[in-house]
Amino acid sequence: MLHESSLLHDDICDGSLLRRGAPSVPAAFGVRIAARAGFHMAGAAMQVVAQVLADNPGVFAGIGEAPGVTYADRLSDLSFGQLIETLPPAVDATALRRHYELVAGAKTGTLFRLSCSYGGTAGGADHDRLQALMQYADQLALAFQIMDDVRDIEGGPELGKDACGDLDRRVPTWPVIEWLALRPGARDMWLSADTSSATLQTDLVESGATQAARVVAVQATETAGAALDIFPSTPARADLRELLQQVINR
């Protein structure tokens, strides 16, 4: 429910007309209803979390003790990420990479960290293992977001929404950052109002920027997989590693 609520608000912010091949909620029912539905789903999700915590006080007694582990007290990072995404720095590859990692860690990473923190705590993970799960979640989030951006540029019927939405809004996604670093004259093309999204899409793919972005995503999954070495070999660990492959291959 928390994830779905974030998608509702994401579609509002981005003006997306499609989600998973169907009309988005704001497109079908209007922005006001979509916003209210998103808030309701987030509140309902937190009610479920609160009930689980209340029903299992012993299991969750140690919440907040492990440094650097995200729980519901960091939930506002989701909206923080959405906000700062609209405030990119100057067109400089190094600054844009830092900004991108900050946004991905806030928008996508928060959801993954919450899943890992509450799941790991429920499973009795100690502080070191909880911190390893946070590293796994952050790297998974980075890979997930990069691959999402690659798919947005490359399009295809499996995308479930209109391709190149981020290019239309001139959002500096990771493939764009790679393109700015690789392609002479890319900065001028990016800043020019005369450059169409279709031109940018073609140039991004032909320059090798989307492939370079894939390489970074794969490296992130390798780092995430290494973070799981602290856990014994179990079906659960195998599932988390399989998820990394699904993110790259989806």
N, C-alpha and C positions, 0 to 999 in steps of 0.2 A: 504493500500500500504506500509506503514511503517513497519507493522508487516511482510508482505510477504518479504520485502527487507531484514529484519533481518533473516528470515528463509533461504533465499538464501545463505547469508554469513555464517550462522550457518552450513549449509550442506557442504559448502566449507571447513570450519575450521575442521569439524568433519570427513570429507571424507565420508559422508553418501551417499549411493547408492539409497536409497528409501526415499520417502516422501509421506505419505498418500496412501500407497499401489501402488505407481507408481514411475518410475525412477525420482530421484531428478534432478533439473535443471543442476547442474554441471555434473551429470552422463550422462545426455542426450545430453547436448550441449557443455560441456567443462567448465573448471574453468574460463577461461577468459571471455566468454560470460556471465556466471552466475554472476561474479563479477561486470561486467558493467551493467547488468540488475538490480542488487541489488542497485547500486549507482543511477541509473536512477529512479527507483521506489521511493527511499528515497527522491530524489530531487523533483520529481513530487508531492509526498505527502506534502512536505513543501510548494510547490507553492499553493496547495489547501488551506492549513492552512493560508498562508499569504493573500490569496484573501478573505477568510472568515473574517479575522481580519480587512482588509481594508474596507470591505463592512459594518462592524458593529463596527465602532470606539467607539461609546458610550457604548456598551455592554462590550467591552474588554478594556476599558480605565484603569481599575484597575489592569491589569496584572502586576505581580511583587511586588505588595504592601503587600500581605499576606506572612509572613515569612514561610519558609519551604515548599512552594508549587512549584512543578516542572512544568516548561514550556519548550519551545523549547531550551532555553539557556542551559539546562542540557542534551540535546540529545546525547552528546558524552559519557554519562554514559553507553550507549548501547555497544559501542566498548570497553570501559574501562572494563566492566564486562566480555566480551569475552576474553580480554587479561589476566586479573588476574585469570580467570578460569584455565589457563594453568600454573599458578604459585602457586600451593597449598603449604601450610606449611608442616612441619614435621607431621608424622603420630601420631597425638595426638588429641583425641576426642574433647577437648575444643577448641583448635586452629582451627580444621577443621570445627566445627560448626560456629565459627565466620566468617571464610572464606566463607563458603557456603552461609550464610545469606547476606554477602557483594555481592557475585556474583549474587544471586537470586534478590536482591534489585536493582542491576544495570542492569542486562540483561532483566529480566522479569518485575521487578517493574517499570522501567522507562516507558515502554509502558503503563502499567496500570495507573501509575500516570498521564501521559500525557492525557489519555482519561478522567480521573476524573477531572483534573485541568481545561482543556478547556471546558468540558461538564458542570462542576459545575459553572465555571465563566459565561458561556452562560446562565445558568439557574438562575443567580443572587445570588448564594450562598455567604454568608458573610465569613469573614476570619476564624471564628471558624469552620464553616461547610466545607470549603475548606480543612482545616487541618485535619478534621475528614475523609474526602475523601482520603487524602494522607495515613492515617493510614489504612483505608480499602484497598487501593490499594496495600500497602506493604504486608499486611497479606494475601490478596488474592494471590499475587505473590508467597509468600512463600509456601502456600498450593498447588498452581498450580504446582510449580516446584517439590515439594516433590512427589506429585502424579504422575507427569510425570516420575520421577525416579523410582517409585514403578512399574509403568506399563512397563518401560524399562526392569526391571529385571524379572517380571512375564510373560511378553510377551503376546501372544495371537493374533489372526488374526485381531482384531480391532486396533492393534498398528499402522499398516500402514507402518512400517519400521522394519528392522532387530532388534531383541531383543538383549539386553546385549552389545550394542555398547559402553556404558560408562565403562562397566567392561573390555571390550577388551582394552580400552585405559587407564585403571586404573584411571578413574576419581572418586574421593571420593564423591559420591552422598550421600544424607541423609540416605538412607537405609544402605549404607556401613558404615557410621559413627556410626549408631546404632549398627551394627554388630561388629565393632571394640570395642565398649564399652561392648557388651554383651558376646561375644564369646572368651573364653580363647584360645590363640594361633592364633587369627585372624590376628594380625599384621604380624606375620611371613608368614602366608598364602598369605596375600595381597602383601607383598614385594617380595615373591619368584617368579622367572620367570617360575618355574616348575608348578605353580598352574594355571590350565586352567580356562577360563571364565565359562565353564560349571560346574566345581567344585565349583567355587565361587557362581554361581547362586543357585545351590542346597543348599549350606551351608547357604546362606543368608536367603532363604525362610524358611528352617527348623529351623534356630535359632530364628525365630520370629522377625527378624530385619525389614522386610517389614511391618509387623503388627505394630511394634513400630513406624515406620515412619508415618503410617496412623494416629496414635493417635496424633502425632505432627501436622499433616496437619489439622485434625479436630479441634484441639485447636486453630490453626491460623484462621480458618474460624469463630470460635466462637468469637474471639477477633475482627475480621473484622465486624461481625454482630453487636457486641456491639457498635462499632464506629458509626454505622448508627442511633443509638438511638437519636442523636441530631436532626434528621430530622423527620418531621411529618409522620404519617402513610399514605402513598400514594402508588399507583401502581408502581411508580418508585422505591421507597424504597423496595417494595416487590420483584421487578425484580432483584435488586442488591443482595438481600438475597437469591433468588432462584439460582443466579449464583454461590454462594458459595456452594450450595448443588450439583450443576452440576459438579463443580470441583472435589468434593470428589467421586461422583458416576459415572463419565464418564468412 
